[in-house]
Amino acid sequence: MARQINFDIDCLRSFLVVADTMSFSRAAETVGRAQSTISQQIAKLEAQIGRELLVRRKGRVLQLTGEGTRLAQYARRLLQLNDEAYSSMFDDVLSGSVHIGVPLDFFGRDIATWLARFKRRHPMVSLEVEANQSDNLMRRGERGEFDLVFFKQEVGAGHGHLALTEQMVWVSGPNYVPAPDESVPLILFPEGCAYRRFAINSLDARRRPWHLSLVGPSFDCLTSAVAEGLGISVLARTLVAPPLRILRRDADLPQLPAVELVYSVRKHSNSRVVSELADFITDHLLGGLVSSEAI
C-alpha cells in the first residue's frame, strides 16, 4: 500500500502566494509570517514530494517547476474546499457574485493581491473584474453594468463616493532628457482616460506642442514604454516606482492637478457583499497612499 502524505494547509497557502507573487518577501507580508517561515514551509513541501517546486537564482524566485505548477493547481482546489468548509460552519456567510469595473492603472496597485485576500476571507463570493478607461467606466456604471465601479474624475465633480484624492505627476524613464523647445512625446492610455485628458489639456493650456508617441492598452505596456525612453506619461504619484522617475519643474512642463478616485454601486445589487468589497479595496488604496507619502 502506498504511503499516505498529508499536506499542511498553511504550507499550501504560503506556497500559492509565492507562486502568485514570485516573491518570498511579498508572500510573507500577505500571510503575516516571517520570510524565514515561508522558506521553511516551502522546504517542507519539497521534502514531502521529493522534488523542487520553484526555480530560484540568488534568492529570487524565477518560476515554478513542472511539479510546482502541478501542485499549485491541486493546492487551489484544496484551499477552496478548506475555506468553504470553514465558512459553512457559520450562519453569517458572504456569498454571491460581484462584477467590478476598475481603471487600467489598478493593475499597478496590486489589485490581484488585494482581491486574493478578500477571497480568502470570503471564499463563497465570485468576482469578475474588468479594466477600462475612467470615462467609459463612469458611463457604464450609470447604466448599471457594474455592481461596483471605480473611476477617476476632476476634483469636485461630484460623482460617486470619494475613495481618495491623488496628485498627478509627469513621469519618464531613467535616461529621458527633456528638451524644452521640442514637441513633447506622450505615452498615454486610450481616449477616455482621465490621465490622458489632464495631460493634453495642461499642455494645450501652456501652448506647449506635443504628439502621441505611443498609446498603450494596459498599465504594463504604458510603464514599459516609458521605461524604455519612448516618451513621457502622466500617473498618480503613488504609482511611480523605479525605473520610472518623476520629472521636476525644470523640465518646463505644466503643473498637473489632483484627481479624485471615486466609486459607485449599482442599485439593487447584493448590497452587503458589494459594500464589504468597496470598503476593503478603499482601505488598501488608502494604505498604498500612506506608504507612498512615507517614502
Residue frames relative to the residue before (quaternion, step in Angstrom):
aa qw qx qy qz dx dy dz
M 1.0000 0.0000 0.0000 0.0000 0.00 0.00 0.00
A 0.4757 -0.6886 0.4690 0.2822 3.58 -0.84 0.96
R 0.5161 -0.6423 0.4744 0.3100 3.55 -1.06 0.79
Q 0.3136 -0.7590 0.5453 0.1682 3.58 -0.92 0.96
I 0.1463 -0.7774 0.6092 0.0550 3.56 -0.92 0.98
N 0.1980 -0.7684 0.5984 0.1108 3.57 -0.92 0.92
F 0.3092 -0.7556 0.5501 0.1759 3.56 -0.56 1.17
D 0.4319 -0.6739 0.5422 0.2555 3.54 -1.15 0.73
I 0.4623 -0.7069 0.4637 0.2675 3.59 -0.68 1.12
D 0.6472 0.5150 -0.3299 0.4551 3.61 0.94 -0.80
C 0.6398 0.5156 -0.3257 0.4677 3.58 1.03 -0.76
L 0.6529 0.5057 -0.3127 0.4693 3.57 0.97 -0.84
R 0.6350 0.5296 -0.3352 0.4517 3.59 1.00 -0.78
S 0.6683 0.4860 -0.2978 0.4780 3.58 0.92 -0.87
F 0.6297 0.5408 -0.3313 0.4486 3.58 1.00 -0.83
L 0.6654 0.5049 -0.3132 0.4519 3.60 0.92 -0.85
V 0.6441 0.5043 -0.3366 0.4663 3.60 0.97 -0.74
V 0.6204 0.5146 -0.3380 0.4858 3.59 1.05 -0.72
A 0.6548 0.5215 -0.3092 0.4513 3.58 0.95 -0.89
D 0.6981 0.4722 -0.2706 0.4653 3.59 1.02 -0.77
T 0.7736 0.3555 -0.1803 0.4926 3.60 1.01 -0.79
M 0.2592 -0.7786 0.5171 0.2434 3.59 1.24 -0.45
S 0.6678 0.4508 -0.2930 0.5147 3.57 1.08 0.76
F 0.3880 -0.7131 0.5355 0.2327 3.59 -0.82 1.00
S 0.6559 0.5238 -0.3247 0.4358 3.59 0.96 -0.81
R 0.6770 0.4690 -0.2999 0.4814 3.60 0.93 -0.83
A 0.6105 0.5383 -0.3485 0.4649 3.58 1.08 -0.66
A 0.6439 0.5250 -0.3200 0.4555 3.56 0.97 -0.87
E 0.6526 0.5085 -0.3056 0.4714 3.57 1.00 -0.84
T 0.6709 0.5227 -0.3017 0.4310 3.57 0.94 -0.90
V 0.7763 0.3407 -0.1861 0.4967 3.60 0.83 -0.94
G 0.4731 -0.7120 0.4203 0.3042 3.58 1.26 -0.04
R 0.5485 0.5791 -0.4102 0.4423 3.58 1.07 0.77
A 0.5860 -0.5438 0.4502 0.3978 3.56 -1.29 0.24
Q 0.6022 -0.5786 0.4025 0.3749 3.57 -1.13 0.63
S 0.6236 0.5412 -0.3416 0.4489 3.58 1.04 -0.70
T 0.6218 0.5366 -0.3376 0.4599 3.59 1.10 -0.68
I 0.6261 0.5274 -0.3343 0.4671 3.57 1.00 -0.83
S 0.6480 0.5197 -0.3169 0.4578 3.60 0.93 -0.88
Q 0.6553 0.5113 -0.3072 0.4634 3.57 0.99 -0.84
Q 0.6453 0.5224 -0.3216 0.4552 3.58 1.03 -0.78
I 0.6459 0.4975 -0.3186 0.4835 3.59 0.99 -0.80
A 0.6410 0.5264 -0.3205 0.4576 3.58 0.99 -0.85
K 0.6270 0.5383 -0.3339 0.4534 3.59 1.03 -0.75
L 0.6572 0.4977 -0.3092 0.4740 3.59 0.94 -0.87
E 0.6610 0.5085 -0.3085 0.4575 3.57 0.94 -0.89
A 0.6406 0.5158 -0.3230 0.4682 3.58 1.07 -0.73
Q 0.6404 0.5447 -0.3269 0.4316 3.58 1.03 -0.77
I 0.7751 0.3270 -0.1849 0.5081 3.58 0.90 -0.88
G 0.4187 -0.7386 0.4467 0.2821 3.57 1.25 -0.23
R 0.6724 0.4294 -0.2928 0.5270 3.58 1.18 0.48
E 0.4859 -0.6322 0.5057 0.3293 3.55 -1.20 0.47
L 0.3227 -0.7647 0.5346 0.1589 3.57 -1.05 0.83
L 0.7867 0.2541 -0.1061 0.5525 3.57 1.15 -0.63
V 0.3175 -0.6816 0.6184 0.2286 3.54 -1.24 0.59
R 0.0097 -0.8254 0.5611 -0.0615 3.55 -0.54 1.22
R 0.0090 -0.7768 0.6297 0.0061 3.53 -1.22 0.60
K 0.8416 -0.0630 -0.0138 0.5362 3.55 -0.69 1.16
G 0.7428 -0.4305 0.2157 0.4652 3.56 0.96 0.92
R 0.6380 0.5155 -0.3316 0.4661 3.59 1.25 -0.12
V 0.3916 -0.6930 0.5547 0.2424 3.54 -1.13 0.74
L 0.2142 -0.8055 0.5439 0.0972 3.57 -0.66 1.11
Q 0.7635 -0.2206 0.1780 0.5803 3.57 0.95 -0.88
L 0.5587 -0.5646 0.4709 0.3839 3.54 -1.33 0.05
T 0.4460 -0.6259 0.5526 0.3225 3.54 -1.20 0.50
G 0.6974 -0.4307 0.3370 0.4632 3.58 -1.26 0.03
E 0.6615 0.4895 -0.3014 0.4816 3.57 1.00 -0.84
G 0.6278 0.5424 -0.3332 0.4480 3.59 1.07 -0.73
T 0.6403 0.5203 -0.3165 0.4680 3.57 1.01 -0.84
R 0.6721 0.4996 -0.2982 0.4580 3.56 0.95 -0.91
L 0.6618 0.4974 -0.3115 0.4665 3.59 0.96 -0.85
A 0.6162 0.5594 -0.3509 0.4293 3.60 1.01 -0.77
Q 0.6305 0.5375 -0.3339 0.4495 3.59 1.00 -0.77
Y 0.6943 0.4484 -0.2751 0.4912 3.58 0.91 -0.89
A 0.6255 0.5637 -0.3425 0.4167 3.57 1.01 -0.81
R 0.6285 0.5336 -0.3427 0.4504 3.59 1.00 -0.77
R 0.6680 0.4934 -0.3025 0.4678 3.57 0.94 -0.83
L 0.6536 0.5173 -0.3115 0.4563 3.58 0.97 -0.87
L 0.6853 0.4825 -0.2883 0.4631 3.57 0.90 -0.92
Q 0.6195 0.5359 -0.3491 0.4551 3.57 1.03 -0.72
L 0.6699 0.4815 -0.2966 0.4811 3.58 0.92 -0.88
N 0.6277 0.5380 -0.3341 0.4527 3.58 1.01 -0.81
D 0.7085 0.4620 -0.2668 0.4619 3.57 0.83 -1.01
E 0.6327 0.5161 -0.3327 0.4719 3.58 1.05 -0.71
A 0.6371 0.5292 -0.3285 0.4539 3.58 0.97 -0.82
Y 0.6642 0.4982 -0.3064 0.4654 3.55 0.95 -0.90
S 0.6767 0.5034 -0.2988 0.4465 3.59 0.87 -0.95
S 0.6375 0.5572 -0.3318 0.4160 3.58 1.04 -0.74
M 0.5808 0.5927 -0.3729 0.4151 3.60 1.24 -0.30
F 0.7176 0.3944 -0.2332 0.5245 3.56 1.26 -0.22
D 0.5097 -0.6657 0.4592 0.2937 3.55 -1.08 0.75
D 0.7279 0.4366 -0.2330 0.4746 3.57 1.01 -0.85
V 0.1963 0.8074 -0.5219 0.1929 3.59 0.49 1.24
L 0.3589 -0.7104 0.5603 0.2291 3.58 -0.92 0.92
S 0.1124 0.7807 -0.6081 0.0895 3.57 -0.92 0.90
G 0.4971 0.6399 -0.4911 0.3196 3.54 -1.30 0.26
S 0.4407 -0.6767 0.5239 0.2710 3.55 -1.33 0.05
V 0.1249 -0.7783 0.6131 0.0529 3.56 -1.13 0.73
H 0.2029 -0.7478 0.6243 0.0993 3.57 -0.85 1.06
I 0.0864 -0.8313 0.5488 -0.0171 3.57 -0.44 1.27
G 0.1461 -0.7583 0.6281 0.0953 3.55 -1.05 0.82
V 0.0027 0.8096 -0.5854 0.0428 3.60 -0.83 0.98
P 0.5621 -0.5823 0.4535 0.3732 3.61 -1.16 0.48
L 0.6687 -0.5304 0.3484 0.3873 3.56 -1.22 0.52
D 0.6802 0.5145 -0.3114 0.4191 3.59 0.99 -0.73
F 0.4510 0.6866 -0.4662 0.3283 3.63 1.21 -0.05
F 0.6510 0.5118 -0.3281 0.4546 3.57 1.17 -0.47
G 0.5931 0.4647 -0.3915 0.5282 3.52 1.31 0.46
R 0.6608 0.5145 -0.2782 0.4703 3.58 1.32 0.08
D 0.5446 -0.6376 0.3985 0.3714 3.64 1.14 0.40
I 0.1866 0.8205 -0.5237 0.1329 3.60 1.09 0.62
A 0.6294 0.5400 -0.3488 0.4366 3.62 0.99 -0.75
T 0.6479 0.5077 -0.3160 0.4718 3.60 1.00 -0.79
W 0.6407 0.5253 -0.3290 0.4531 3.58 0.96 -0.84
L 0.6893 0.4795 -0.2887 0.4601 3.57 0.85 -0.95
A 0.6039 0.5429 -0.3572 0.4615 3.58 1.10 -0.64
R 0.6354 0.5153 -0.3279 0.4724 3.58 1.01 -0.75
F 0.6451 0.5156 -0.3200 0.4643 3.57 0.95 -0.87
K 0.6594 0.5129 -0.3070 0.4559 3.58 0.96 -0.86
R 0.6313 0.5236 -0.3461 0.4555 3.59 1.01 -0.66
R 0.6574 0.4823 -0.3046 0.4924 3.57 1.13 -0.61
H 0.8052 0.1462 -0.0265 0.5741 3.57 1.00 -0.87
P 0.0797 -0.8652 0.4930 0.0452 3.62 0.47 1.15
M 0.6468 0.5310 -0.3302 0.4367 3.61 1.17 -0.37
V 0.5693 0.5675 -0.3869 0.4520 3.60 1.29 0.02
S 0.2245 -0.7627 0.5956 0.1144 3.58 -0.94 0.96
L 0.1441 -0.8117 0.5647 0.0378 3.58 -0.81 1.05
E 0.0522 -0.7572 0.6504 0.0293 3.55 -1.06 0.87
V 0.1089 -0.8274 0.5509 0.0055 3.58 -0.52 1.21
E 0.0174 -0.7839 0.6204 -0.0155 3.56 -0.98 0.92
A 0.2036 -0.7838 0.5785 0.0973 3.57 -0.87 0.99
N 0.1202 0.7844 -0.5976 0.1149 3.57 -1.00 0.84
Q 0.6410 -0.4898 0.3976 0.4372 3.58 -1.31 -0.07
S 0.6515 -0.5780 0.3352 0.3592 3.55 -1.12 0.76
D 0.6467 0.5239 -0.3375 0.4397 3.62 0.91 -0.86
N 0.6624 0.4960 -0.3011 0.4738 3.57 0.97 -0.85
L 0.6444 0.5289 -0.3210 0.4493 3.55 0.98 -0.85
M 0.6545 0.5127 -0.3229 0.4522 3.59 0.92 -0.85
R 0.6771 0.4890 -0.3028 0.4590 3.60 0.86 -0.94
R 0.6855 0.4767 -0.2921 0.4664 3.57 0.88 -0.89
G 0.6060 0.5439 -0.3485 0.4642 3.57 1.14 -0.63
E 0.6460 0.5176 -0.3158 0.4637 3.57 1.03 -0.80
R 0.6752 0.4672 -0.2861 0.4939 3.59 1.17 -0.60
G 0.5260 -0.6712 0.3937 0.3433 3.60 1.25 0.02
E 0.3927 0.7454 -0.4650 0.2720 3.60 1.16 0.49
F 0.7423 0.2977 -0.1996 0.5661 3.60 1.26 -0.26
D 0.4608 -0.6296 0.5390 0.3173 3.56 -1.18 0.53
L 0.7779 0.0169 0.0325 0.6273 3.54 1.09 -0.84
V 0.0456 0.8146 -0.5747 0.0637 3.57 -0.75 1.00
F 0.1968 -0.7528 0.6212 0.0931 3.55 -1.02 0.94
F 0.1255 0.7808 -0.6069 0.0794 3.60 -1.06 0.72
K 0.4392 -0.6892 0.5169 0.2547 3.54 -1.31 0.36
Q 0.0102 0.7916 -0.6102 0.0297 3.54 -1.18 0.59
E 0.6541 -0.4765 0.4000 0.4301 3.54 -1.34 0.15
V 0.5827 -0.5755 0.4378 0.3710 3.56 -1.14 0.64
G 0.8199 0.2185 -0.1847 0.4959 3.56 -0.83 1.03
A 0.3913 0.7405 -0.4763 0.2677 3.62 1.22 0.12
G 0.4013 -0.7849 0.4094 0.2354 3.57 1.18 -0.44
H 0.5415 0.5972 -0.4292 0.4073 3.60 1.17 0.26
G 0.8612 0.1756 -0.1069 0.4647 3.57 -1.11 0.68
H 0.5822 -0.5509 0.4722 0.3668 3.51 -1.41 -0.23
L 0.4444 -0.7168 0.4700 0.2605 3.57 -0.75 1.04
A 0.2170 -0.7561 0.6059 0.1192 3.57 -0.89 1.02
L 0.7493 -0.2622 0.1827 0.5800 3.58 0.90 -0.94
T 0.3308 -0.6965 0.5965 0.2228 3.55 -1.35 0.30
E 0.0812 -0.8151 0.5736 -0.0006 3.57 -0.81 1.04
Q 0.4075 -0.6844 0.5494 0.2525 3.54 -1.19 0.65
M 0.3012 -0.7414 0.5706 0.1845 3.57 -0.89 0.93
V 0.0798 -0.7918 0.6053 0.0170 3.56 -1.13 0.73
W 0.4811 -0.6101 0.5385 0.3260 3.54 -1.31 0.40
V 0.0669 -0.8100 0.5825 0.0124 3.59 -0.90 0.89
S 0.0652 -0.7798 0.6220 0.0261 3.53 -1.23 0.62
G 0.5843 -0.5296 0.4630 0.4046 3.52 -1.35 -0.05
P 0.7101 -0.4942 0.2935 0.4066 3.60 -1.24 0.25
N 0.7654 0.3784 -0.1976 0.4817 3.61 1.09 -0.58
Y 0.4343 0.7065 -0.4644 0.3107 3.59 1.23 0.14
V 0.1161 -0.7761 0.6178 0.0498 3.58 -0.93 0.93
P 0.3407 -0.7678 0.5004 0.2096 3.63 -0.45 1.14
A 0.1739 -0.7581 0.6215 0.0936 3.53 -1.11 0.76
P 0.3748 -0.7957 0.4237 0.2164 3.62 -0.09 1.28
D 0.7563 0.4091 -0.2259 0.4578 3.61 0.96 -0.73
E 0.6405 0.5420 -0.3263 0.4353 3.60 1.25 -0.12
S 0.6389 -0.5119 0.4105 0.4016 3.55 -1.31 0.34
V 0.4280 -0.7157 0.4964 0.2411 3.57 -0.92 0.95
P 0.2822 -0.7597 0.5590 0.1756 3.62 -0.70 1.04
L 0.1428 -0.8352 0.5297 0.0378 3.58 -0.41 1.22
I 0.1317 -0.7297 0.6660 0.0822 3.53 -1.17 0.79
L 0.0747 0.8392 -0.5198 0.1413 3.55 -0.34 1.28
F 0.5438 -0.5408 0.5157 0.3820 3.50 -1.39 0.17
P 0.6609 -0.5051 0.3551 0.4266 3.65 -1.20 0.25
E 0.7078 -0.4428 0.3371 0.4352 3.57 -1.32 0.28
G 0.6781 0.4398 -0.3604 0.4658 3.54 -1.04 0.86
C 0.5830 0.5666 -0.3662 0.4528 3.58 1.31 -0.16
A 0.4937 -0.6731 0.4653 0.2943 3.58 -0.90 0.93
Y 0.6084 0.5478 -0.3554 0.4511 3.60 0.99 -0.77
R 0.6596 0.5172 -0.3069 0.4508 3.58 0.87 -0.97
R 0.6699 0.5142 -0.3047 0.4405 3.58 0.86 -0.97
F 0.6901 0.4754 -0.2874 0.4638 3.58 0.87 -0.92
A 0.6262 0.5411 -0.3446 0.4431 3.61 0.99 -0.76
I 0.7055 0.4599 -0.2719 0.4657 3.58 0.79 -1.03
N 0.6578 0.5186 -0.3190 0.4434 3.60 0.91 -0.88
S 0.6681 0.5030 -0.3123 0.4507 3.58 0.95 -0.82
L 0.6544 0.4959 -0.3130 0.4774 3.59 1.03 -0.75
D 0.6451 0.5151 -0.3210 0.4643 3.59 0.98 -0.82
A 0.6433 0.5232 -0.3259 0.4541 3.59 1.01 -0.81
R 0.6854 0.4451 -0.2664 0.5111 3.60 1.12 -0.67
R 0.3354 -0.7462 0.4843 0.3101 3.59 1.33 -0.31
R 0.3503 0.7123 -0.5098 0.3316 3.52 1.04 0.89
P 0.4135 -0.7196 0.4908 0.2651 3.63 -0.66 0.99
W 0.0143 0.7904 -0.6114 0.0338 3.56 -1.10 0.73
H 0.0552 -0.7695 0.6319 0.0736 3.55 -1.30 0.25
L 0.5136 -0.6276 0.4866 0.3249 3.55 -1.22 0.50
S 0.2215 -0.7696 0.5879 0.1141 3.54 -0.74 1.09
L 0.7811 -0.1349 0.1136 0.5990 3.57 1.03 -0.83
V 0.1832 -0.7384 0.6383 0.1173 3.54 -1.12 0.76
G 0.1383 -0.8335 0.5342 0.0295 3.57 -0.51 1.21
P 0.3956 -0.7556 0.4762 0.2142 3.60 -0.88 0.91
S 0.7796 0.2377 -0.1319 0.5642 3.60 1.25 -0.15
F 0.6473 -0.5210 0.3831 0.4035 3.55 -1.26 0.35
D 0.6588 0.5138 -0.3158 0.4497 3.59 0.91 -0.87
C 0.6375 0.5250 -0.3255 0.4604 3.58 1.00 -0.82
L 0.6745 0.5030 -0.2964 0.4519 3.57 0.87 -0.97
T 0.7175 0.4475 -0.2775 0.4559 3.60 0.74 -0.99
S 0.6155 0.5374 -0.3537 0.4552 3.61 1.08 -0.62
A 0.6545 0.5085 -0.3117 0.4647 3.58 0.98 -0.86
V 0.6384 0.5087 -0.3253 0.4773 3.59 1.02 -0.76
A 0.6600 0.5179 -0.3084 0.4484 3.59 0.90 -0.91
E 0.6883 0.4787 -0.2744 0.4709 3.60 1.10 -0.71
G 0.5505 -0.6671 0.3685 0.3406 3.59 1.29 0.04
L 0.3877 0.7413 -0.4747 0.2736 3.62 1.18 0.43
G 0.7711 -0.2043 0.1426 0.5859 3.58 1.26 -0.20
I 0.4968 -0.6240 0.4979 0.3405 3.55 -1.28 -0.37
S 0.1732 -0.7859 0.5863 0.0925 3.54 -1.26 0.34
V 0.4002 -0.6664 0.5676 0.2711 3.53 -1.40 -0.14
L 0.0708 0.7791 -0.6182 0.0762 3.56 -0.93 0.97
A 0.5648 -0.5132 0.4888 0.4228 3.54 -1.31 0.12
R 0.6134 -0.5857 0.3835 0.3657 3.56 -1.02 0.81
T 0.6398 0.5623 -0.3241 0.4116 3.60 0.99 -0.81
L 0.6963 0.4866 -0.2718 0.4523 3.60 1.17 -0.49
V 0.5530 0.6209 -0.3943 0.3913 3.60 1.24 -0.10
A 0.1360 0.7737 -0.6020 0.1431 3.55 -0.61 1.18
P 0.6327 -0.5337 0.3835 0.4097 3.62 -1.11 0.58
P 0.5381 -0.1453 -0.8286 -0.0526 1.51 -2.11 1.40
L 0.4466 0.6762 -0.4794 0.3368 3.63 1.18 0.12
R 0.0794 -0.7870 0.6100 0.0473 3.55 -1.18 0.57
I 0.4982 -0.6469 0.4935 0.2998 3.54 -1.22 0.57
L 0.3457 -0.7265 0.5583 0.2028 3.56 -0.92 0.96
R 0.3379 -0.7668 0.5165 0.1761 3.55 -0.73 1.06
R 0.7451 -0.4429 0.2741 0.4165 3.54 -1.32 0.12
D 0.5990 0.5817 -0.3751 0.4026 3.59 1.13 -0.48
A 0.5453 0.5998 -0.4054 0.4226 3.60 1.28 0.01
D 0.3997 -0.7463 0.4486 0.2863 3.59 1.32 0.04
L 0.4396 0.6504 -0.4860 0.3842 3.55 0.93 0.97
P 0.5537 -0.6365 0.4155 0.3401 3.60 -1.03 0.70
Q 0.5623 -0.5773 0.4725 0.3567 3.55 -1.24 0.55
L 0.2903 -0.7606 0.5592 0.1565 3.56 -0.94 0.90
P 0.4717 -0.6780 0.4788 0.2976 3.60 -1.07 0.62
A 0.5561 -0.5318 0.4890 0.4107 3.53 -1.34 -0.07
V 0.2157 -0.7624 0.5969 0.1264 3.56 -1.25 0.37
E 0.3525 -0.7283 0.5471 0.2147 3.57 -1.07 0.72
L 0.1876 -0.7235 0.6514 0.1304 3.54 -1.10 0.78
V 0.0084 0.8197 -0.5676 0.0767 3.55 -0.51 1.22
Y 0.1771 -0.7678 0.5982 0.1458 3.55 -1.30 0.13
S 0.1233 -0.7672 0.6229 0.0908 3.53 -1.26 0.47
V 0.3065 -0.7495 0.5703 0.1382 3.54 -1.23 0.62
R 0.4724 -0.6753 0.4903 0.2838 3.56 -0.97 0.88
K 0.5087 -0.6320 0.4924 0.3151 3.55 -1.06 0.78
H 0.8360 0.1868 -0.1661 0.4884 3.54 -1.15 0.76
S 0.3970 0.6841 -0.5105 0.3374 3.60 1.15 0.52
N 0.6370 -0.4683 0.4164 0.4489 3.57 -1.34 0.03
S 0.2475 -0.8650 0.4095 0.1513 3.52 0.44 1.33
R 0.6717 0.5037 -0.3301 0.4315 3.61 0.89 -0.78
V 0.6571 0.4948 -0.3137 0.4743 3.59 0.90 -0.87
V 0.6755 0.4967 -0.2956 0.4578 3.58 0.86 -0.97
S 0.6523 0.5162 -0.3156 0.4565 3.59 0.96 -0.84
E 0.6427 0.5157 -0.3171 0.4695 3.58 0.98 -0.85
L 0.6798 0.4853 -0.2915 0.4661 3.58 0.93 -0.91
A 0.6352 0.5294 -0.3317 0.4542 3.61 0.96 -0.83
D 0.6641 0.4904 -0.3007 0.4777 3.59 0.94 -0.88
F 0.6425 0.5419 -0.3187 0.4382 3.57 0.99 -0.88
I 0.6879 0.4684 -0.2803 0.4783 3.59 0.87 -0.97
T 0.6478 0.5272 -0.3215 0.4461 3.59 0.94 -0.86
D 0.6276 0.5321 -0.3346 0.4595 3.59 1.00 -0.80
H 0.6774 0.4777 -0.2950 0.4753 3.60 0.96 -0.82
L 0.6083 0.5407 -0.3517 0.4625 3.60 1.07 -0.67
L 0.6796 0.4775 -0.2876 0.4769 3.57 0.92 -0.90
G 0.6125 0.5467 -0.3417 0.4573 3.57 1.10 -0.68
G 0.6509 0.5073 -0.3044 0.4758 3.58 1.04 -0.79
L 0.6330 0.5288 -0.3309 0.4585 3.57 1.06 -0.73
V 0.6530 0.5049 -0.3154 0.4682 3.57 0.95 -0.89
S 0.6504 0.5295 -0.3222 0.4391 3.60 0.93 -0.86
S 0.6810 0.4913 -0.2978 0.4541 3.57 0.92 -0.89
E 0.6558 0.5065 -0.3228 0.4573 3.58 1.04 -0.70
A 0.6490 0.5291 -0.3228 0.4412 3.58 1.17 -0.51
I 0.5672 0.6139 -0.3805 0.3957 3.60 1.25 -0.40
